[in-house]
Amino acid sequence: MKVIALMPMKGNSERIPNKNLKDFCGAPLYHRVLQSLLDSKHIDEVVINTDSEKISEDVARNFDNRVVIHKRPDEIIGDFVSMNKVIEYDLNNTEADYYIQTHSTNPLLKSETIDGAFDKMFKNKEGYDSIFSVTRLQTRLYSSDGSPLNHDPEQLLRTQDLPPIYEENSNFYIFSKSSFKSAGGSRIGDNPLMYEIPHIEAIDIDELHDFIIAESLFKMQL
């Protein structure tokens, strides 16, 4: 069974310039999650779809032929191009039984977590077609009009006693070509599983303060 990881990266980043190549504890940011992918017992190859020559050159200098570059074509370059279009391009240019799509901005994601998600997917593949990462929320939530969504203010249960709900955290998605196609070009299939991961691992770097927090937590784990 062949598994390919997809980790798309664009060169331009508005909020943190050159984010993917920014030094994160002694190495470019994207190296951290890429190494977790390479350390997974299930992943055979990693495809990096990018419009950046600098990223392509850095990959060639630092990684072996298990990491493959897909030069992003002009028609899927831009801030408003759907990620599913990028994934579709990579699926059309590779052959694998399963794919996992991740982001370079989740440096605390562990290979053990990735392996656990694959183990769950393979164990349940007869009944489910995909799996995606989530984080548990047990807090009092309200709609924009101030009405409670998941609790009764008159009962005031402890937050740990509230029924959990789950946030799609975009850390990873595991799927096949057939599930992607069946779902109309979506990485979440028609019958998906959720895979809960710790809040710390799910940290995503969008703003500079996210970078500082993630780097501090990463150093604490060394």
N, C-alpha and C positions, 0 to 999 in steps of 0.2 A: 504494500500500500504506500503510494507516494504522497507526501505532504509538502506543499509549497507555502511559504509565508510571504505575504505581500505587505511591504512597508513603503507607501508612497511618501515622497518628500518634495516640496517645492523650494526653490531657492529664496524667494522673497518672503519676508515675514514683517508685517506692519508694526506689531506691538513690541516685538523683540527682534531687532535687526540681526539677520544671519543666525536665527535661533538654532537651527539644526547643527550648525558648526560651532556654536558658542561653547567655550570650555566649561565642562561640567565635571568637577572633581578630577581634573587632569586629562580629560579626553573630550572630544566633541560630543555634544548631547546625544546624538542619534546612536553613538557607539553602545550606550548602556542597554537599550532595549534590543538592539541588534544582537548583542552578545547573549542576552537571555534567549533569543530565538535560536541562535546557533547552538546553545547549550541544551536545548530541548531534545529529549530522546526520540521525539516523533518527527521533527522537521528535517527534511532532506536538503532544502534549498531556500534561499531568501531572494526575492525579487524586489529591487528598489526602483520604483518608477519616479523619475525626476526630470526637471527642466534645467538643473544646475550642473554646469561643468565642474564647479568646485567640489560638489558632493561626489560626482562621478570619479574625479581624480583622487579624492580622499579614500573612497572605497577601494580603488585599485591599489593604493599604497598600503592599505592596512588589513585587507581581507582576502581570502583565497577564492577559488572559483565556485564555492558554495553560495557566494553572493553575486547575483547577476543584476546588471543595470539595464533597465528599459528606458531609453531616451523618450521622454514624453512628447508626442506629436503636437503640433500647433493647435489642432482642433480641440484638444482637451487641456489647454493651458489657460489659467485664469482663476481669479478668486471666487468666481460664481459658477464654476463648472462643478457639477455633482460628483462626489466621490465615487458613486456607483458607475459613472462613465469611465473613470480611471480604472476601477476594478474590472469592468467589462473588457477594456483593452488588454489588461494583463491576463485575464482568463482566455481570451482569444489567441494569445501568443504563448501559452504554456499548456502542459498536460499534467494533471495530477488528480488523485482520487479525492483529496480534501485540500482546502485552502484555509489559512488563517490570516486575517488582515489586522494589522496593528498600526499604531502611530508612534512616531519617533519621540513624541513629547510625554511619554509615560515611563520615565527612567527607573521607577521603583518596581516595575512589573518583573516578577521572578519566573525563572524557567520552570520551577516546581509547580507554580500556579498554571502555567501554560500546559504542562504535562497533565495536571489534574483535570483540566477542561477537556483535553483530548481523550483521556481515559473515560470520562463521563460520556462524551459524544460517541465513542466507539461502542461502549456498553449499551447505549440506548439508540443506536442508529436504525434499528428496525422500526422504531416508533416515532423518531424525531429526525428532522432534516438539517438542523443547524443549532448552534449554541452561541450565546453572546454574554459578555461580562456585565455584571450589575453590582451595585452597592446597596446595602440595606439602609432604609430610612425608618427610624422610629421617633418621630417628632410631630408636633402639632402643626398641621398644614391648613392654610386658608386660601380660598379663591380670591380673585381681585376685588370682589365686592365685600370681602370680610367674613363671608360665611365659612364655617368649618368644613373641611373636606373629609377628614379621616378620624374625627373624634367628636364626642359630645361634651361641650364646655361645662355642662351641669354635672357631669360625672367626674371630670378631672382625674382620669387615670394617670398613673405614673407613665412616663414616656416609654419605659422598657416593657410596659404591659400593653401598649398599643399594638394592634395588628400591623406587622411590618409591611411596608411597600418597598418597591425596588426601583432604583434609578439606573437607566442605561448609561454606563459611564464611558463607552466608546474605547475601552482599552483593547478589546479584541472581539473578533467575530470569526467563527469557524463554520464553514459551509462547503458545498460542492458546486460544481458547474450546474448540475441539474436543479439543485435547490435554488440557486441564484436565478436561473432562467424561469423556473416555475413561479417564483415570487415576483416576476415582472422586472427583474434586474435589481434585486435587493439582497444584501448580504444576510439579512434576517429572513429565514425561509417562512414557509406557510405554517410549519409546525415546530417552532423553536423551543429549545431549553434555555433556561437562565443559569448562569454560573456566578455565584456570589464570591466576590473577592474583598479583602480588607480595604478600608477607606484609605489607608496610607499608600498601599500599592496602586490605588486608583488615581492618585494625584496626577492631574494633567496640567502641563505648563502652557498657559495662555499669556499671562502677564509677568512682569519682572518679579513681583513678589512671589508668584508661584515658583519661579526658578530658584529664588533664595530659600524658600521653605523646602523644596524638594532636595536641593543640594545639602542642606543642613541635615535632613533626615537620612539621606544616603550616607553621609559621613558617619552618622551615629551607628549605622549597620555594619561598617567596615570592621 
